[in-house]
Amino acid sequence: MICFVLASSAFLFAGTVHDPAQCNWLVAPPSESARIEQCDGSLLLTNGLVTRTIRLAPNAATVSLRNVMTGTSVIRGVKPEAVVEIDKQRYAIGGLKGQPDYAYLDPEWLADMSNDSEAFQFIGFSIGQTTALFEWKPKRHAPDVPWPPKGAAVTLDFKAPEKLAKQYGPIAVSVHYEIYDGIPVIAKWVSVANNGNREFTVTGLEGEILAVNEEEKERIQIESNYTFNTMVTTAWGPDADYSTQVNYECTSPILLTGRYPKGPGVLLKPGERFDSFRSYVLLYDSYDKDRCGMIKRRMMRTLAPQCLENPIFMHVRESNSKALRLAIDQCADVGFEMVIMTFGSGFDIESEDPAYIARIKDDVDYAHGKGIEVGGYTLMTASRDVGPEFNVVSPDTGKPGSMFGQSACLASDWGDGYARRVLHFMDATGLDMIETDGPFHGDVCASTVHSHHRGLDDSQLRQWEAFCNFYHECRKRGIFINTPDWYYLNGSNKCAIGYKETNFSLPRWRQILIARQNIYDATFEKTPSMGWMFVPLVQYHGGGEAATIEPLSKHLVEYEWYLAQNFGCGVQACYRGPRLYDAEETRAVVKKWVSFYHKHRDILDSDIIHVRRPDGQGIDCMLHVNAQTREKALAMVFNPTDMEQHAELTLPLYYTGLTKRASIREQDGELHDHEISRDYKVTVPITLPAKGITWFVVE
């Protein structure tokens, strides 16, 4: 028997039918908590949004994964809970044999399905608590949310099949699950323990295997804390068991697998244990791009809450005391919150010179006295030549070299020294943030003499472990972390919003509009606080005078547009230059938009609904929404054209929780009452002058 949970789509809670916009789980938090129950020989993991049923006999196997929000079954068949490869031999973890057809799973078939004696065998389970992958306490205006996230956890234990046990001794495998309150996500990872007396290598591991049905393929995603650059851990492939599929050659990509792209290549000696990366199965209840984006962002807010820290920062171009203190003074004056000594500034976070450390500490103390945090840039690994002894070795040539030309191997002694030097520097100076350029890995290393990896197969894993450990140490210290890639689930705060650096060498108005397009596109996936934008106050890659904002007072209109679109979208930018203002009128403009952000910070840090993408042909608009804040929405509206624009602006207010009427003001004007249509929209007339900007607040 399968214990199905059929309770409603997203509109029913606590047994009462309400207006959809008031009880949708993305508007009002669900009342049902995550839990794990035993039911007729099965385990039920459920939170009212997603349910996973694991049958425990004759072997443990997932027999149902249901999207409770839509009332649909996600999977069409039973697969192993995982697959581990030991010394190149594959072994299933759990699972059942004998399903007659993989087009669908009839619960009546389960009673006749059998155990695979060559698979790892289920021996028991234990229910526990959710765990935190790193330390974190709310800082920098981040909301005080539970950490670790609230939920429930269970571990299934398996023993090796008889033939394998005779060869290696008692190898144990545990499959861990976590399910969380308020998000349609189930986490999963695998542990392999060598309890025998003979070493072996984990040459491959698939931690999640789901036979997904065709309809649900677009409504399921696996996120991973091992995903970055070239390292893609999620694969869609053919399902050889599905012989009745429409594709005549049975090659439809409908088997979803979470696995190591290389290795892991871990040698386990007797008494040692290996824990895999974590996969997060995320279900969507819609095909709508904005709604799916909100669901993914809700997951990130829950599982990586440090990414909600959103300080206002400047990139100062020089790191000497005079330049740094000028930047600190100006930031404190206009309401910025952090100064970052940028690339090319001369800042050296690896220095062990006592005099240099003392000088930086004096500057940091000066900044702290003015309420300003300080951080700096470091070239971590990519494109960095640290010498042939410690560089990544190419498997193609057997010589130092990588996809980035030359790169340092973090799993070498150099990596140990790097972490030690940087952490000591931050501890000694009181620095508040770090901006790491790299590690973009991905990189593999064929060296067989580096201290922390044996060869090519385990080189990705060991380098990943090295920078995870480094970021976790930063998290213990409350250090804010800018990184160039998607490391949120390992503790980072921000990465680039998504842009091409050379675009900031274009003429000012072109780069401004393209940057706003970048923000519009990236915030489907990211919360505003998860990404940084860039503003070239001085020349960046090139472009000369036509591309730069300096002198600021001579390009004040363009500078204000940059400030307005960044602060108005809740996206902080790297304002890279020697100063934030050069005249009183410049100072007034900067202060205006910083004050605007401070005033509306709660709503500006909230989710974005994408109303109209910038195209340079008319007005464009992004709408912040949050049913839990006093201001329910804020619409930023831009007219990039050289003509006055008249329009009827339609604002979708579904996710504000408002259902009948909305009070709306333009900028700081009077509130006007608007009736909300049955599709949760209001229309407001708008007139914007050429190159005009405005905003509407919804209460």
PLY file of the C-alpha trace (Angstrom):
ply
format ascii 1.0
element vertex 699
property float x
property float y
property float z
element edge 698
property int vertex1
property int vertex2
end_header
0.00 0.00 0.00
1.18 3.54 -0.81
0.21 6.28 1.65
-0.83 9.00 -0.78
-1.48 12.54 0.47
-4.11 14.10 -1.77
-4.72 17.27 0.22
-5.45 20.03 -2.23
-3.54 22.19 -4.57
-2.07 25.38 -3.19
-5.39 26.91 -2.26
-6.63 24.82 0.69
-5.29 25.14 4.21
-6.70 24.18 7.59
-9.79 22.77 5.92
-11.16 26.16 4.93
-11.60 27.58 1.44
-10.37 31.18 1.14
-9.66 33.65 -1.61
-6.78 32.10 -3.59
-4.53 35.13 -3.20
-4.86 34.99 0.58
-4.14 31.30 1.08
-1.70 30.49 -1.73
1.42 29.10 -0.05
3.64 31.73 -1.69
1.47 34.46 -0.17
0.51 33.07 3.25
2.94 30.59 4.82
1.50 27.05 4.93
0.32 25.94 8.35
1.43 22.34 7.88
4.86 21.45 9.25
7.24 18.91 7.77
6.99 15.48 9.34
7.99 11.85 8.88
5.48 9.10 9.61
5.36 5.33 9.49
2.41 3.98 7.54
1.74 0.34 6.63
5.38 -0.66 6.26
6.38 2.61 4.61
7.91 5.94 5.59
6.03 9.07 4.64
7.95 12.35 4.26
5.49 15.20 3.82
4.98 18.91 4.47
1.69 19.61 2.68
3.48 20.63 -0.52
5.42 17.49 -1.45
5.24 13.90 -0.26
7.73 11.08 -0.68
6.76 7.52 0.25
9.52 4.97 0.86
8.47 1.33 1.09
10.67 -0.57 3.55
10.19 -4.21 2.47
11.36 -6.39 0.84
13.93 -3.62 0.35
13.74 0.14 0.79
12.55 2.01 -2.31
10.76 5.24 -3.15
7.37 4.16 -4.49
5.73 7.57 -4.63
6.85 11.17 -5.09
3.78 13.37 -5.21
3.43 17.03 -6.00
0.71 17.79 -3.44
0.32 21.31 -4.82
-0.94 19.95 -8.13
-2.15 16.56 -6.91
0.02 14.70 -9.41
2.50 11.84 -9.28
6.00 12.89 -10.25
7.47 9.44 -10.85
6.30 6.59 -13.06
8.43 3.82 -11.63
10.64 2.44 -8.88
14.40 2.90 -9.08
17.21 2.29 -6.57
17.55 4.89 -3.84
21.13 5.40 -5.01
23.92 3.65 -6.90
27.45 3.36 -5.57
30.38 2.28 -7.71
33.10 0.45 -5.73
36.34 -0.24 -7.58
34.47 0.26 -10.90
31.64 -2.16 -9.98
28.12 -0.69 -9.69
25.79 -1.64 -6.83
22.21 -0.51 -6.34
21.21 0.82 -2.92
17.75 -0.59 -2.21
15.14 -0.65 -4.95
12.66 -3.26 -6.19
12.55 -5.49 -9.26
9.68 -6.65 -11.43
7.68 -3.56 -12.38
5.84 -4.70 -15.53
5.67 -1.28 -17.23
7.52 1.98 -16.61
4.93 4.21 -18.26
3.19 4.44 -14.89
3.26 2.83 -11.45
0.16 0.94 -10.39
0.22 0.56 -6.58
-1.26 -2.94 -7.02
2.00 -4.04 -8.66
4.07 -3.40 -5.54
2.98 -6.55 -3.72
4.42 -8.69 -6.51
7.69 -6.79 -6.91
10.79 -8.44 -5.50
14.07 -7.70 -3.83
17.33 -7.56 -5.79
19.69 -9.76 -3.81
22.72 -8.12 -5.44
21.71 -4.68 -4.12
22.53 -3.18 -0.74
19.85 -4.34 1.73
17.81 -2.09 4.01
18.38 -2.84 7.71
16.78 0.05 9.60
16.12 3.77 9.88
16.42 6.59 12.40
14.54 9.88 12.57
16.51 12.99 13.48
16.78 16.75 13.06
17.68 18.94 10.11
21.31 20.05 10.06
23.14 23.24 9.09
25.95 22.94 6.57
27.60 26.07 7.97
27.24 28.52 10.83
25.14 31.64 10.36
23.46 34.31 12.42
21.38 37.14 10.89
23.42 40.22 10.02
23.26 43.19 7.67
19.46 43.57 7.68
18.82 39.91 6.85
15.57 38.64 8.41
15.80 36.53 11.54
14.79 33.20 10.02
15.31 29.73 11.53
18.76 28.21 11.02
19.09 25.35 10.39
15.79 25.43 8.53
12.87 23.86 10.33
11.86 20.44 9.12
12.33 16.72 9.67
15.08 14.25 8.81
15.44 10.50 8.42
18.37 8.17 7.66
17.98 4.76 6.00
20.76 2.26 6.66
21.83 -0.49 4.25
24.29 -3.38 4.43
26.38 -4.73 1.58
25.08 -7.69 -0.42
26.59 -11.02 0.56
28.98 -11.30 -2.37
30.42 -7.81 -1.81
30.65 -8.32 1.94
32.70 -11.49 1.44
35.12 -9.57 -0.74
35.51 -6.36 1.27
33.89 -6.92 4.64
30.89 -5.04 6.05
30.51 -1.96 3.87
27.66 0.23 5.16
25.67 2.78 3.19
23.28 5.34 4.68
20.85 7.44 2.65
19.85 10.68 4.38
16.73 12.76 3.70
15.56 16.15 4.94
12.19 17.79 4.29
11.53 21.40 5.26
8.67 23.56 6.43
7.12 25.75 3.77
9.04 24.74 0.62
8.44 21.87 -1.84
11.97 20.52 -1.40
13.45 17.24 -0.20
17.21 17.01 0.36
19.16 13.80 -0.05
22.74 12.62 0.36
24.63 9.36 0.77
27.26 8.13 3.23
29.57 5.19 2.53
31.47 3.64 5.46
34.23 1.06 5.25
33.64 -1.14 8.28
35.78 -3.95 6.89
39.51 -4.63 6.79
40.26 -3.90 3.12
40.47 -0.52 1.43
38.44 0.33 -1.66
37.71 3.33 -3.89
34.33 4.94 -4.43
34.78 5.42 -8.16
31.25 6.70 -8.81
28.07 7.66 -6.99
24.52 8.50 -8.07
22.68 9.94 -5.11
19.27 10.45 -6.67
17.56 8.48 -9.45
14.01 9.38 -10.45
11.93 7.92 -13.26
10.04 11.14 -13.95
6.85 11.12 -15.99
6.67 13.24 -19.11
4.29 15.90 -17.77
6.33 16.56 -14.63
9.67 16.94 -16.40
9.29 20.71 -16.59
8.12 20.94 -12.98
11.05 19.28 -11.24
14.62 20.39 -10.67
17.56 19.09 -8.66
19.68 21.78 -7.04
23.03 20.78 -5.55
25.70 22.24 -3.33
28.23 20.72 -5.77
27.09 22.66 -8.83
29.31 25.38 -10.27
30.96 26.29 -13.56
31.61 23.05 -15.49
30.46 20.81 -12.66
26.84 19.91 -13.48
25.53 17.25 -11.14
22.07 16.81 -12.65
21.60 14.71 -15.76
18.57 13.80 -17.85
19.08 10.53 -19.67
17.20 7.60 -21.22
15.42 5.00 -19.13
16.17 1.52 -20.48
13.32 0.04 -18.40
10.69 2.19 -20.17
9.95 0.07 -23.24
6.48 1.49 -23.96
7.54 5.10 -24.43
6.68 6.85 -27.69
10.31 7.21 -28.70
10.93 4.13 -30.84
14.57 3.80 -29.77
13.67 4.37 -26.08
16.10 7.29 -25.78
13.79 9.99 -24.41
15.64 11.92 -21.65
13.20 11.14 -18.83
15.44 9.61 -16.17
16.66 12.26 -13.73
19.95 11.50 -11.98
22.02 13.45 -9.48
25.61 12.26 -9.72
29.26 13.22 -9.60
30.41 14.46 -13.01
33.82 12.98 -12.24
34.80 10.56 -9.51
34.44 11.09 -6.59
37.47 8.77 -6.61
37.61 8.56 -2.82
39.87 5.90 -1.31
38.29 4.57 1.87
40.57 2.76 4.26
39.14 0.58 7.04
37.25 2.75 9.52
36.80 5.70 7.13
33.55 7.23 5.88
32.62 9.39 2.91
29.65 11.79 2.74
28.41 12.85 -0.70
27.22 16.28 -1.77
23.56 17.13 -1.15
20.88 17.06 -3.81
17.74 19.15 -3.32
14.72 17.90 -5.26
12.56 20.96 -5.95
9.01 20.70 -7.31
7.07 23.46 -9.05
3.31 23.82 -9.15
3.19 25.83 -12.37
4.83 26.38 -15.73
4.66 30.16 -15.20
8.17 31.61 -15.25
7.58 34.18 -12.52
5.90 31.71 -10.18
8.60 29.08 -10.72
11.19 31.75 -10.02
9.46 32.68 -6.78
9.45 29.03 -5.70
13.16 28.64 -6.37
13.89 31.91 -4.57
11.81 30.73 -1.61
14.02 27.65 -1.49
17.16 29.80 -1.50
15.79 32.08 1.23
15.18 29.00 3.36
18.33 26.94 2.66
20.83 29.80 2.25
19.46 32.69 4.33
22.84 34.46 4.38
22.14 35.45 0.77
19.50 37.86 2.13
22.21 40.08 3.61
22.32 43.03 1.24
24.78 45.75 2.31
25.33 48.81 0.15
28.96 48.76 -0.96
31.52 50.69 -2.97
34.59 49.32 -4.77
37.43 51.71 -3.99
40.11 51.66 -6.67
43.13 52.27 -4.41
43.87 50.71 -1.04
46.29 53.22 0.48
45.02 54.86 3.68
44.27 58.22 2.08
42.14 56.74 -0.71
40.50 54.21 1.57
39.55 56.76 4.20
38.14 59.14 1.58
35.88 56.31 0.41
34.95 55.48 4.01
34.08 59.10 4.76
31.93 59.46 1.66
30.17 56.15 2.26
29.35 57.13 5.84
28.15 60.53 4.66
25.62 59.27 2.10
24.50 56.04 3.80
26.61 53.35 2.11
27.50 50.49 4.45
30.64 48.79 3.14
33.88 49.60 1.30
35.61 46.89 -0.74
39.22 47.32 -1.83
38.76 46.17 -5.41
40.93 44.24 -7.87
43.88 46.28 -9.01
43.77 48.41 -5.84
47.04 47.02 -4.48
45.30 45.34 -1.55
47.07 42.14 -0.43
44.95 39.95 1.84
47.68 37.29 1.91
50.30 39.60 3.39
52.06 38.43 6.54
53.92 41.73 6.99
53.12 42.95 10.54
53.41 46.62 9.52
50.96 46.19 6.62
48.54 44.24 8.82
48.72 46.98 11.47
48.05 49.68 8.87
45.01 47.90 7.48
43.73 47.31 11.03
43.98 51.05 11.73
41.95 51.78 8.60
39.37 49.12 9.47
39.06 50.50 13.01
38.56 53.96 11.50
35.78 52.60 9.29
34.10 50.76 12.14
34.08 53.99 14.09
31.95 55.45 11.31
29.68 52.41 11.03
31.28 51.19 7.80
32.36 47.59 7.13
35.50 46.90 5.10
36.54 44.06 2.82
38.85 43.27 -0.03
39.51 41.31 -3.19
41.62 38.19 -3.60
42.57 36.19 -6.66
41.92 32.76 -5.22
42.86 30.18 -7.84
41.61 30.69 -11.38
44.14 32.22 -13.80
46.70 32.26 -10.99
50.17 30.80 -11.49
51.63 29.74 -8.12
54.41 27.67 -9.61
54.60 24.26 -11.29
54.76 22.46 -7.94
51.28 23.62 -6.92
49.52 24.48 -10.18
46.72 22.36 -11.60
48.15 19.68 -13.92
46.35 19.13 -17.21
45.30 15.50 -17.83
45.79 16.09 -21.55
49.42 17.24 -21.40
50.63 16.05 -18.01
51.97 19.58 -17.48
50.70 22.55 -15.45
47.72 24.15 -17.17
43.94 24.43 -16.93
40.91 25.83 -18.69
42.00 29.20 -17.29
45.58 29.01 -18.55
47.26 28.40 -15.22
45.42 27.83 -11.95
46.43 26.94 -8.43
45.33 23.58 -7.06
43.44 24.13 -3.82
44.06 20.51 -2.82
47.80 21.15 -2.56
49.98 22.51 0.23
49.63 25.93 -1.39
45.88 25.77 -0.74
46.53 25.14 2.96
48.85 28.12 3.09
46.42 30.35 1.24
43.59 29.62 3.68
45.88 30.09 6.68
47.25 33.44 5.44
43.87 34.90 4.51
42.06 33.83 7.66
44.91 35.16 9.81
44.83 38.49 7.96
41.05 38.85 8.45
41.30 37.91 12.12
44.19 40.31 12.73
42.66 43.30 10.92
38.95 42.84 11.71
37.94 42.75 8.04
34.22 42.17 7.52
34.08 40.74 4.00
36.05 38.98 1.31
35.62 38.97 -2.46
37.13 35.83 -3.97
37.93 35.73 -7.69
37.60 31.99 -8.19
37.67 29.21 -7.45
35.68 28.65 -10.72
36.37 24.89 -10.34
35.39 22.56 -12.23
39.12 22.39 -12.70
40.60 18.92 -12.54
44.19 18.15 -11.60
46.18 15.14 -12.76
48.97 15.61 -10.22
49.70 12.55 -8.08
51.92 14.38 -5.58
49.58 17.08 -4.22
48.86 16.61 -0.53
45.08 16.33 -0.54
44.16 14.43 -3.71
45.47 11.16 -5.03
45.11 11.90 -8.72
42.70 13.02 -11.40
39.55 11.24 -10.24
39.31 12.82 -6.78
40.76 16.23 -7.72
37.43 18.00 -8.30
36.04 16.73 -5.02
39.06 17.60 -2.91
39.35 21.12 -4.33
35.62 21.61 -3.71
36.07 20.45 -0.11
38.95 22.89 0.34
37.04 25.98 -0.66
33.91 24.82 1.21
36.02 24.56 4.36
37.41 28.03 3.71
33.96 29.56 3.20
32.66 27.79 6.29
35.48 29.35 8.31
34.46 32.74 6.95
30.86 32.06 7.95
31.96 31.26 11.52
33.45 34.75 11.65
30.40 36.47 10.17
32.43 37.42 7.08
30.41 38.59 4.07
31.42 36.61 0.96
31.25 37.74 -2.65
32.04 34.92 -5.07
31.96 34.58 -8.85
29.72 31.53 -8.95
26.71 29.75 -7.41
28.18 28.87 -4.00
25.19 29.93 -1.87
24.53 26.44 -0.55
28.12 26.42 0.71
27.87 29.73 2.53
28.52 32.57 0.06
26.39 35.73 0.08
26.47 37.03 -3.48
27.66 36.35 -6.97
27.38 38.54 -10.06
23.81 39.31 -11.06
24.79 38.09 -14.52
26.54 40.36 -17.02
29.36 40.54 -19.53
32.22 42.66 -18.20
33.09 44.17 -21.58
29.58 45.65 -21.81
30.69 48.26 -19.29
33.01 49.62 -21.96
30.03 50.52 -24.13
28.67 54.08 -24.33
26.93 54.99 -21.08
23.28 54.82 -22.16
23.77 51.49 -23.89
25.43 49.90 -20.86
22.74 51.30 -18.55
19.88 49.71 -20.49
21.71 46.42 -20.97
22.49 46.33 -17.25
18.78 46.75 -16.48
18.00 43.90 -18.87
20.54 41.80 -16.97
18.80 42.58 -13.67
15.40 41.79 -15.17
16.56 38.42 -16.51
18.62 37.37 -13.48
15.94 38.06 -10.87
13.81 35.24 -12.18
16.37 32.98 -10.53
17.92 35.22 -7.86
16.49 37.36 -5.11
17.68 40.98 -5.50
20.13 40.45 -2.64
21.78 37.43 -4.27
23.51 39.33 -7.06
25.73 42.35 -7.53
25.71 44.72 -10.47
28.60 46.88 -11.69
28.98 50.64 -12.27
32.21 51.84 -13.97
32.73 55.23 -12.34
36.16 55.10 -13.97
37.19 53.24 -17.12
36.94 49.49 -16.76
38.03 47.39 -19.76
37.95 50.26 -22.22
35.60 52.65 -23.95
37.25 55.83 -22.75
35.25 58.91 -21.81
32.10 57.67 -23.55
31.87 54.67 -21.22
32.71 56.15 -17.82
30.72 58.17 -15.29
33.67 60.28 -14.07
33.69 63.19 -13.82
30.47 62.42 -11.94
28.94 65.89 -11.91
29.25 66.10 -15.71
27.36 62.84 -16.22
24.90 63.21 -13.38
21.86 62.09 -15.38
23.49 58.78 -16.33
24.85 58.36 -12.80
21.38 58.87 -11.38
19.96 56.27 -13.74
22.47 53.74 -12.52
21.66 54.58 -8.89
17.91 54.48 -9.52
17.81 51.18 -11.36
20.13 49.43 -8.92
18.55 50.69 -5.70
15.08 50.56 -7.23
15.55 46.89 -8.05
17.13 46.11 -4.66
20.38 45.10 -6.36
23.62 46.42 -4.88
26.35 47.36 -7.31
30.13 47.62 -7.32
30.51 51.41 -7.72
34.14 51.21 -8.82
36.17 54.37 -8.56
37.93 56.73 -6.17
34.79 58.47 -4.85
31.01 58.46 -4.78
30.57 62.18 -5.35
32.60 65.12 -6.60
30.27 68.05 -5.98
27.32 68.96 -3.77
24.79 68.26 -6.51
26.33 64.81 -7.04
26.26 64.12 -3.32
22.58 65.11 -3.20
21.67 62.65 -5.97
23.57 59.77 -4.36
22.05 60.52 -0.98
18.56 60.73 -2.54
18.69 57.18 -3.88
20.42 55.70 -0.86
17.73 57.26 1.32
15.07 55.88 -1.03
16.51 52.40 -0.57
16.73 52.73 3.21
13.13 53.95 3.37
11.74 51.09 1.27
14.35 48.44 2.09
11.96 45.70 3.16
9.96 45.75 -0.04
12.96 46.42 -2.30
14.72 43.31 -0.96
11.58 41.28 -1.72
10.71 39.20 -4.76
10.38 40.78 -8.19
7.50 40.22 -10.59
8.61 40.94 -14.14
6.12 43.31 -15.74
7.86 44.53 -18.92
11.42 43.82 -20.04
13.60 46.79 -21.03
13.79 47.09 -24.83
14.52 50.77 -25.36
11.22 51.25 -27.21
8.92 52.28 -24.35
8.53 52.08 -20.60
9.75 49.04 -18.70
8.79 47.94 -15.22
9.75 45.62 -12.38
7.41 45.09 -9.42
8.52 44.09 -5.92
5.89 42.17 -3.94
5.63 40.93 -0.35
2.43 40.05 1.47
4.24 40.10 4.83
5.52 43.72 4.76
3.71 47.00 5.39
4.31 48.10 1.81
2.82 45.30 -0.25
4.41 46.25 -3.57
6.68 48.78 -5.20
6.80 49.22 -8.96
9.87 50.81 -10.54
9.10 52.33 -13.94
11.65 53.59 -16.46
11.36 55.52 -19.71
14.71 55.09 -21.52
13.45 56.80 -24.70
13.94 60.39 -25.80
10.17 60.93 -26.00
7.49 61.44 -23.38
5.56 58.21 -22.84
1.88 57.81 -21.97
0.64 54.39 -20.94
-1.83 52.40 -18.89
0.41 50.45 -16.52
-1.04 47.13 -15.41
0.36 45.84 -12.12
-0.20 42.17 -11.15
-0.89 42.21 -7.40
-1.68 38.55 -6.77
1.39 37.98 -4.58
0.69 41.02 -2.40
-2.17 39.17 -0.72
-4.52 42.04 -1.57
-7.75 40.83 -3.09
-10.29 43.63 -3.51
-8.77 47.09 -3.19
-5.26 48.58 -3.16
-4.04 51.99 -2.05
-1.41 53.25 -4.48
0.75 56.37 -4.45
3.19 57.62 -7.05
6.47 58.41 -5.32
5.58 60.37 -2.16
2.25 61.62 -3.47
-1.26 61.02 -2.19
-2.71 57.54 -1.87
-5.41 56.65 -4.37
-7.79 53.74 -3.95
-7.91 51.21 -6.80
-10.24 48.28 -7.32
-8.44 45.00 -7.97
-9.79 43.03 -10.91
-10.79 39.39 -10.64
-7.38 38.44 -12.06
-5.67 40.44 -9.26
-4.49 43.36 -11.37
-4.83 47.12 -11.22
-4.23 49.61 -13.98
-2.76 53.05 -13.33
-2.28 55.80 -15.89
1.28 56.96 -16.30
3.04 59.82 -18.03
6.82 59.78 -18.02
9.03 62.44 -19.61
11.95 61.49 -21.81
14.57 59.66 -19.75
12.12 59.73 -16.84
11.96 57.46 -13.78
9.14 56.98 -11.29
7.82 54.47 -8.80
4.50 53.43 -7.33
4.01 52.17 -3.78
1.13 49.80 -3.01
-0.23 49.59 0.53
0 1
1 2
2 3
3 4
4 5
5 6
6 7
7 8
8 9
9 10
10 11
11 12
12 13
13 14
14 15
15 16
16 17
17 18
18 19
19 20
20 21
21 22
22 23
23 24
24 25
25 26
26 27
27 28
28 29
29 30
30 31
31 32
32 33
33 34
34 35
35 36
36 37
37 38
38 39
39 40
40 41
41 42
42 43
43 44
44 45
45 46
46 47
47 48
48 49
49 50
50 51
51 52
52 53
53 54
54 55
55 56
56 57
57 58
58 59
59 60
60 61
61 62
62 63
63 64
64 65
65 66
66 67
67 68
68 69
69 70
70 71
71 72
72 73
73 74
74 75
75 76
76 77
77 78
78 79
79 80
80 81
81 82
82 83
83 84
84 85
85 86
86 87
87 88
88 89
89 90
90 91
91 92
92 93
93 94
94 95
95 96
96 97
97 98
98 99
99 100
100 101
101 102
102 103
103 104
104 105
105 106
106 107
107 108
108 109
109 110
110 111
111 112
112 113
113 114
114 115
115 116
116 117
117 118
118 119
119 120
120 121
121 122
122 123
123 124
124 125
125 126
126 127
127 128
128 129
129 130
130 131
131 132
132 133
133 134
134 135
135 136
136 137
137 138
138 139
139 140
140 141
141 142
142 143
143 144
144 145
145 146
146 147
147 148
148 149
149 150
150 151
151 152
152 153
153 154
154 155
155 156
156 157
157 158
158 159
159 160
160 161
161 162
162 163
163 164
164 165
165 166
166 167
167 168
168 169
169 170
170 171
171 172
172 173
173 174
174 175
175 176
176 177
177 178
178 179
179 180
180 181
181 182
182 183
183 184
184 185
185 186
186 187
187 188
188 189
189 190
190 191
191 192
192 193
193 194
194 195
195 196
196 197
197 198
198 199
199 200
200 201
201 202
202 203
203 204
204 205
205 206
206 207
207 208
208 209
209 210
210 211
211 212
212 213
213 214
214 215
215 216
216 217
217 218
218 219
219 220
220 221
221 222
222 223
223 224
224 225
225 226
226 227
227 228
228 229
229 230
230 231
231 232
232 233
233 234
234 235
235 236
236 237
237 238
238 239
239 240
240 241
241 242
242 243
243 244
244 245
245 246
246 247
247 248
248 249
249 250
250 251
251 252
252 253
253 254
254 255
255 256
256 257
257 258
258 259
259 260
260 261
261 262
262 263
263 264
264 265
265 266
266 267
267 268
268 269
269 270
270 271
271 272
272 273
273 274
274 275
275 276
276 277
277 278
278 279
279 280
280 281
281 282
282 283
283 284
284 285
285 286
286 287
287 288
288 289
289 290
290 291
291 292
292 293
293 294
294 295
295 296
296 297
297 298
298 299
299 300
300 301
301 302
302 303
303 304
304 305
305 306
306 307
307 308
308 309
309 310
310 311
311 312
312 313
313 314
314 315
315 316
316 317
317 318
318 319
319 320
320 321
321 322
322 323
323 324
324 325
325 326
326 327
327 328
328 329
329 330
330 331
331 332
332 333
333 334
334 335
335 336
336 337
337 338
338 339
339 340
340 341
341 342
342 343
343 344
344 345
345 346
346 347
347 348
348 349
349 350
350 351
351 352
352 353
353 354
354 355
355 356
356 357
357 358
358 359
359 360
360 361
361 362
362 363
363 364
364 365
365 366
366 367
367 368
368 369
369 370
370 371
371 372
372 373
373 374
374 375
375 376
376 377
377 378
378 379
379 380
380 381
381 382
382 383
383 384
384 385
385 386
386 387
387 388
388 389
389 390
390 391
391 392
392 393
393 394
394 395
395 396
396 397
397 398
398 399
399 400
400 401
401 402
402 403
403 404
404 405
405 406
406 407
407 408
408 409
409 410
410 411
411 412
412 413
413 414
414 415
415 416
416 417
417 418
418 419
419 420
420 421
421 422
422 423
423 424
424 425
425 426
426 427
427 428
428 429
429 430
430 431
431 432
432 433
433 434
434 435
435 436
436 437
437 438
438 439
439 440
440 441
441 442
442 443
443 444
444 445
445 446
446 447
447 448
448 449
449 450
450 451
451 452
452 453
453 454
454 455
455 456
456 457
457 458
458 459
459 460
460 461
461 462
462 463
463 464
464 465
465 466
466 467
467 468
468 469
469 470
470 471
471 472
472 473
473 474
474 475
475 476
476 477
477 478
478 479
479 480
480 481
481 482
482 483
483 484
484 485
485 486
486 487
487 488
488 489
489 490
490 491
491 492
492 493
493 494
494 495
495 496
496 497
497 498
498 499
499 500
500 501
501 502
502 503
503 504
504 505
505 506
506 507
507 508
508 509
509 510
510 511
511 512
512 513
513 514
514 515
515 516
516 517
517 518
518 519
519 520
520 521
521 522
522 523
523 524
524 525
525 526
526 527
527 528
528 529
529 530
530 531
531 532
532 533
533 534
534 535
535 536
536 537
537 538
538 539
539 540
540 541
541 542
542 543
543 544
544 545
545 546
546 547
547 548
548 549
549 550
550 551
551 552
552 553
553 554
554 555
555 556
556 557
557 558
558 559
559 560
560 561
561 562
562 563
563 564
564 565
565 566
566 567
567 568
568 569
569 570
570 571
571 572
572 573
573 574
574 575
575 576
576 577
577 578
578 579
579 580
580 581
581 582
582 583
583 584
584 585
585 586
586 587
587 588
588 589
589 590
590 591
591 592
592 593
593 594
594 595
595 596
596 597
597 598
598 599
599 600
600 601
601 602
602 603
603 604
604 605
605 606
606 607
607 608
608 609
609 610
610 611
611 612
612 613
613 614
614 615
615 616
616 617
617 618
618 619
619 620
620 621
621 622
622 623
623 624
624 625
625 626
626 627
627 628
628 629
629 630
630 631
631 632
632 633
633 634
634 635
635 636
636 637
637 638
638 639
639 640
640 641
641 642
642 643
643 644
644 645
645 646
646 647
647 648
648 649
649 650
650 651
651 652
652 653
653 654
654 655
655 656
656 657
657 658
658 659
659 660
660 661
661 662
662 663
663 664
664 665
665 666
666 667
667 668
668 669
669 670
670 671
671 672
672 673
673 674
674 675
675 676
676 677
677 678
678 679
679 680
680 681
681 682
682 683
683 684
684 685
685 686
686 687
687 688
688 689
689 690
690 691
691 692
692 693
693 694
694 695
695 696
696 697
697 698
